[in-house]
Amino acid sequence: MSKKENIPNLLTLIRIVMIPLFILITSCFSERGWHIFAAIIFAIASLTDYLDGYLARKWKVVTNFGKFADPLADKMLVMSAFIMLVGLKLAPAWIAVIIICRELAVTGLRLLLVESGGEILAAAMPGKIKTATQMFSIIFLLCHWMLIGNILLYIALFFTIYSGYDYFKGAGFLFKDTFK
């Protein structure tokens, strides 16, 4: 394995390691300054998501580990953040539940597609918008910029539902022999 192959995977591992630090800070400290520090940690972790994918594609060093660990790290980061936001009373639980359920459902669908030898559907634009608005809403909510954080949260909710529907539809799991 070349050094170039290791860098995107290392960035994914760094993101995974940052999750417990993020959870620790949001669990132990209730002051706004600490929430902003947690937002910075979350933002850095989110940037590694973009950077590892960019480098892997640019250098053509996509690995099986990266294909598995990168989306897993993303989901762990975002789901952890939404759970912590609910605990901090910065986001409604019902929105966090919808977002987490969608992430689990799409992950399950991906596993089914792999198991059946089906094609893995690449992330489409609604999914990319979902990810960006989720991450920015988390950052703004942690910084206690509630108006913009909540606007982004509801945009994220819309794209979470829409992209989940789009993913299932694209995989042929909706309306086609669903109830037979």
Contacts in CASP RR format, 6 or more apart in sequence:
PFRMAT RR
TARGET T0000
AUTHOR 0000-0000-0000
METHOD contacts of the structure
MODEL  1
MSKKENIPNLLTLIRIVMIPLFILITSCFSERGWHIFAAIIFAIASLTDY
LDGYLARKWKVVTNFGKFADPLADKMLVMSAFIMLVGLKLAPAWIAVIII
CRELAVTGLRLLLVESGGEILAAAMPGKIKTATQMFSIIFLLCHWMLIGN
ILLYIALFFTIYSGYDYFKGAGFLFKDTFK
1 63 0 8 1.000
2 61 0 8 1.000
4 55 0 8 1.000
4 59 0 8 1.000
4 61 0 8 1.000
5 59 0 8 1.000
5 61 0 8 1.000
5 63 0 8 1.000
7 52 0 8 1.000
7 55 0 8 1.000
8 51 0 8 1.000
8 52 0 8 1.000
8 53 0 8 1.000
8 55 0 8 1.000
8 56 0 8 1.000
8 59 0 8 1.000
8 61 0 8 1.000
8 63 0 8 1.000
8 66 0 8 1.000
8 70 0 8 1.000
9 52 0 8 1.000
9 63 0 8 1.000
9 65 0 8 1.000
9 66 0 8 1.000
9 69 0 8 1.000
11 48 0 8 1.000
11 51 0 8 1.000
11 52 0 8 1.000
11 55 0 8 1.000
12 48 0 8 1.000
12 52 0 8 1.000
12 65 0 8 1.000
12 66 0 8 1.000
12 69 0 8 1.000
12 70 0 8 1.000
12 73 0 8 1.000
13 69 0 8 1.000
14 45 0 8 1.000
14 48 0 8 1.000
15 45 0 8 1.000
15 48 0 8 1.000
15 49 0 8 1.000
15 52 0 8 1.000
15 73 0 8 1.000
15 74 0 8 1.000
15 77 0 8 1.000
16 69 0 8 1.000
16 73 0 8 1.000
16 76 0 8 1.000
18 41 0 8 1.000
18 44 0 8 1.000
18 45 0 8 1.000
18 48 0 8 1.000
18 77 0 8 1.000
19 45 0 8 1.000
19 73 0 8 1.000
19 76 0 8 1.000
19 77 0 8 1.000
19 80 0 8 1.000
21 41 0 8 1.000
22 38 0 8 1.000
22 41 0 8 1.000
22 42 0 8 1.000
22 45 0 8 1.000
22 77 0 8 1.000
22 80 0 8 1.000
22 81 0 8 1.000
22 84 0 8 1.000
23 80 0 8 1.000
23 84 0 8 1.000
25 34 0 8 1.000
25 37 0 8 1.000
25 38 0 8 1.000
25 41 0 8 1.000
26 34 0 8 1.000
26 35 0 8 1.000
26 38 0 8 1.000
26 84 0 8 1.000
26 88 0 8 1.000
26 142 0 8 1.000
27 84 0 8 1.000
28 34 0 8 1.000
29 35 0 8 1.000
30 88 0 8 1.000
32 144 0 8 1.000
35 88 0 8 1.000
35 142 0 8 1.000
35 143 0 8 1.000
35 144 0 8 1.000
36 142 0 8 1.000
36 143 0 8 1.000
38 84 0 8 1.000
38 142 0 8 1.000
39 138 0 8 1.000
39 139 0 8 1.000
39 142 0 8 1.000
39 143 0 8 1.000
42 77 0 8 1.000
42 81 0 8 1.000
42 135 0 8 1.000
42 138 0 8 1.000
42 139 0 8 1.000
42 142 0 8 1.000
43 135 0 8 1.000
43 139 0 8 1.000
45 77 0 8 1.000
46 77 0 8 1.000
46 135 0 8 1.000
46 139 0 8 1.000
49 70 0 8 1.000
49 73 0 8 1.000
49 74 0 8 1.000
49 77 0 8 1.000
49 131 0 8 1.000
49 135 0 8 1.000
52 66 0 8 1.000
52 70 0 8 1.000
53 70 0 8 1.000
55 61 0 8 1.000
56 62 0 8 1.000
56 63 0 8 1.000
56 66 0 8 1.000
71 107 0 8 1.000
71 110 0 8 1.000
74 131 0 8 1.000
75 103 0 8 1.000
75 107 0 8 1.000
78 99 0 8 1.000
78 103 0 8 1.000
78 131 0 8 1.000
78 134 0 8 1.000
78 135 0 8 1.000
78 138 0 8 1.000
79 99 0 8 1.000
79 100 0 8 1.000
79 103 0 8 1.000
81 138 0 8 1.000
81 142 0 8 1.000
82 91 0 8 1.000
82 95 0 8 1.000
82 96 0 8 1.000
82 99 0 8 1.000
82 100 0 8 1.000
82 134 0 8 1.000
82 138 0 8 1.000
83 96 0 8 1.000
83 100 0 8 1.000
85 91 0 8 1.000
85 96 0 8 1.000
85 138 0 8 1.000
85 141 0 8 1.000
85 142 0 8 1.000
86 92 0 8 1.000
86 93 0 8 1.000
86 96 0 8 1.000
90 141 0 8 1.000
90 142 0 8 1.000
90 144 0 8 1.000
90 146 0 8 1.000
91 141 0 8 1.000
91 153 0 8 1.000
95 153 0 8 1.000
95 157 0 8 1.000
98 157 0 8 1.000
98 160 0 8 1.000
98 161 0 8 1.000
99 134 0 8 1.000
99 156 0 8 1.000
99 157 0 8 1.000
99 160 0 8 1.000
102 160 0 8 1.000
102 161 0 8 1.000
102 163 0 8 1.000
102 164 0 8 1.000
105 164 0 8 1.000
105 168 0 8 1.000
106 164 0 8 1.000
106 167 0 8 1.000
106 168 0 8 1.000
109 167 0 8 1.000
109 168 0 8 1.000
109 171 0 8 1.000
109 173 0 8 1.000
110 120 0 8 1.000
113 119 0 8 1.000
113 120 0 8 1.000
113 121 0 8 1.000
113 171 0 8 1.000
114 120 0 8 1.000
121 167 0 8 1.000
121 170 0 8 1.000
121 171 0 8 1.000
123 131 0 8 1.000
124 163 0 8 1.000
124 166 0 8 1.000
124 167 0 8 1.000
126 159 0 8 1.000
126 162 0 8 1.000
126 163 0 8 1.000
126 164 0 8 1.000
126 166 0 8 1.000
127 159 0 8 1.000
127 163 0 8 1.000
127 164 0 8 1.000
127 166 0 8 1.000
127 167 0 8 1.000
129 155 0 8 1.000
129 159 0 8 1.000
129 163 0 8 1.000
130 156 0 8 1.000
130 159 0 8 1.000
130 160 0 8 1.000
130 162 0 8 1.000
130 163 0 8 1.000
133 152 0 8 1.000
133 153 0 8 1.000
133 155 0 8 1.000
133 156 0 8 1.000
133 159 0 8 1.000
134 156 0 8 1.000
134 160 0 8 1.000
136 149 0 8 1.000
136 152 0 8 1.000
137 149 0 8 1.000
137 150 0 8 1.000
137 152 0 8 1.000
137 153 0 8 1.000
137 155 0 8 1.000
137 156 0 8 1.000
140 146 0 8 1.000
140 148 0 8 1.000
140 149 0 8 1.000
140 152 0 8 1.000
141 149 0 8 1.000
141 150 0 8 1.000
141 153 0 8 1.000
165 174 0 8 1.000
168 174 0 8 1.000
169 175 0 8 1.000
END
